[in-house]
Amino acid sequence: MNAIEQKIKLVVASSDCPLYAPGDEVIFDGPLLDKEQSGNFCMMALSAVFPFVYAARKGVITDAPLQCPDCGEKVVFRIYKA
């Protein structure tokens, strides 16, 4: 893995979706999903957060909330360096 890669953590800030609860976490270790430390991760949510996860892996982390676009089941994520 490249030395500038960051380990990233997505944390559910709020959720109206039955698949997520506030506090749920998804961990990315470079380009890989850390299955041992992560909960389930919906592919619709991945489509929304992927550009931000990629940027965060390279050291650019946004403070803005990230929202899943699926239906009316709003899920808001926050992204952190793990």
C-alpha positions in Angstrom: 0.0 0.0 0.0 1.2 3.5 -0.8 2.6 5.4 2.1 0.1 8.3 1.7 -2.9 5.9 2.0 -5.1 6.6 5.1 -7.2 4.2 7.0 -10.8 5.7 6.9 -13.8 5.3 9.1 -17.4 6.1 8.1 -19.7 6.5 11.0 -23.5 6.6 10.8 -24.5 10.0 12.3 -28.3 9.5 11.8 -30.5 7.0 10.1 -34.1 6.4 9.0 -33.0 3.2 7.3 -33.6 -0.2 8.9 -30.1 -1.3 7.8 -28.2 1.2 9.8 -28.2 2.6 13.4 -26.4 5.7 14.6 -22.9 4.8 15.5 -22.5 1.9 13.0 -19.1 2.0 11.4 -17.5 1.0 8.1 -13.7 0.9 7.9 -11.6 1.2 4.8 -8.0 0.2 5.0 -6.6 1.8 1.9 -8.7 0.4 -1.0 -10.0 -2.5 1.0 -13.1 -2.8 3.1 -12.0 -4.1 6.5 -14.6 -6.8 6.9 -13.4 -7.7 10.4 -14.1 -4.3 11.9 -17.0 -3.2 9.7 -20.7 -3.7 9.7 -22.7 -4.3 6.6 -22.4 -1.7 3.8 -25.2 -1.1 1.3 -24.1 -0.6 -2.3 -26.4 2.5 -2.6 -24.5 4.1 0.2 -21.2 3.2 -1.3 -22.2 5.0 -4.6 -22.8 8.2 -2.6 -19.7 8.2 -0.4 -17.1 6.6 -2.7 -15.6 9.9 -4.1 -15.2 11.1 -0.5 -13.7 7.9 0.8 -11.2 7.9 -2.1 -10.2 11.5 -1.3 -9.9 10.8 2.4 -7.6 7.8 1.7 -5.3 10.4 0.1 -5.5 12.7 3.1 -8.4 15.1 2.1 -11.2 14.7 4.6 -14.4 16.7 4.5 -16.3 17.8 7.5 -19.5 17.8 5.5 -22.1 15.1 6.2 -22.5 12.5 3.5 -26.0 11.2 2.6 -27.1 8.0 1.0 -29.5 8.8 -1.9 -31.7 5.7 -1.6 -35.5 6.5 -1.4 -36.7 8.4 1.7 -34.6 6.3 4.1 -32.1 9.0 4.9 -28.7 7.9 6.2 -26.1 10.5 7.1 -22.5 9.4 7.4 -19.5 11.3 8.8 -16.0 10.4 7.6 -12.9 10.3 9.8 -9.3 9.2 9.7 -9.3 5.8 11.6 
